[in-house]
Amino acid sequence: LGQLSTGLWFNSIVPANKRGEIITVETYFDRGTRGNREDLVVTYDAQTLSPVSEVAIPTKRMHSVRSSGLATLTEDEKFLLVVNYTPAQSISVVDLDKQEFVAEIDTSGCSVIYAAGNRDFYSICGNGGFLHIRLDDTGNVSLLERTPPIFDPVDDFLTISASRIGDTWFFVSRENNVYAINMQPDSISLQAKWP
């Protein structure tokens, strides 16, 4: 049995099973609940729960909701992507092997991250489409493109929480419809929809 102290505004734990680590994104203030802010990606040993490393990231991480899509690993567990919201939207990329912040990706109008391959991700957008992001081996953007709308963002918008089975993410809409959206490194498509 153990416990992690994860700073203020906790919203997710990211298990890195291949690495034998647990990763959290934490916020601290130098006066407790006020003062200078510091956002950190903290890695803990999965067996001892002792902190192993810290990487400072821009003080912008989103912490208004709890969702597994606010901090996401690449499938090889080399990079961690963290959603930012100030309310400008962006994503911070951290190289976990080098223990360093790599880049901030502008994702205007799009938020939350859904993995779709080793270096591919999709971010849900306010127009009913998705933003496709691909990273190169250094963690920098090699592809950034917006998809056509897949759902109606006004009459039947999707909630951001989704569950993944294989390459398909399942979303529930505000009107209680399930959307099965297949996300591949080279394509995204609505596979099925049902009430």
Long-range contacts (C-beta under 8 A, 24 or more apart in sequence): 2-49, 3-49, 4-44, 4-49, 6-42, 7-40, 8-33, 9-63, 10-63, 11-62, 11-63, 11-65, 11-66, 11-67, 11-70, 11-71, 12-66, 12-67, 12-68, 12-70, 12-71, 14-71, 14-72, 14-73, 14-80, 15-46, 16-43, 16-46, 16-73, 16-77, 16-96, 17-46, 17-77, 18-76, 18-77, 19-43, 19-77, 19-96, 20-45, 20-46, 20-47, 21-45, 21-46, 21-52, 22-46, 22-49, 23-71, 23-73, 23-80, 23-96, 24-71, 25-57, 25-61, 25-70, 25-71, 25-82, 27-59, 27-61, 27-63, 41-80, 41-82, 41-94, 41-96, 43-96, 53-99, 55-94, 55-99, 55-100, 55-101, 56-101, 57-82, 57-92, 57-94, 57-101, 58-84, 58-92, 58-101, 58-104, 60-84, 60-85, 60-86, 60-88, 60-90, 60-92, 60-104, 61-85, 61-92, 62-111, 65-160, 67-112, 67-160, 67-161, 68-161, 69-112, 69-113, 69-114, 69-160, 69-161, 69-162, 70-112, 70-113, 71-113, 72-113, 72-114, 72-115, 72-121, 73-115, 74-115, 74-118, 74-119, 74-135, 75-115, 75-117, 75-118, 76-118, 78-139, 79-119, 79-135, 79-139, 81-113, 81-121, 83-111, 83-112, 83-113, 85-111, 91-123, 91-133, 93-135, 93-139, 93-140, 94-139, 95-138, 95-139, 102-138, 102-139, 102-140, 103-139, 103-140, 103-141, 105-133, 105-141, 105-144, 107-131, 107-133, 110-146, 111-160, 112-160, 114-162, 114-164, 114-169, 114-183, 115-164, 115-183, 116-167, 116-183, 116-184, 116-185, 116-188, 117-184, 117-185, 118-185, 119-185, 120-183, 120-184, 120-185, 122-147, 122-183, 122-188, 124-158, 124-160, 126-153, 127-153, 128-152, 128-153, 128-157, 130-183, 130-188, 132-188, 134-185, 147-188, 150-179, 150-181, 150-188, 150-189, 150-190, 151-179, 151-190
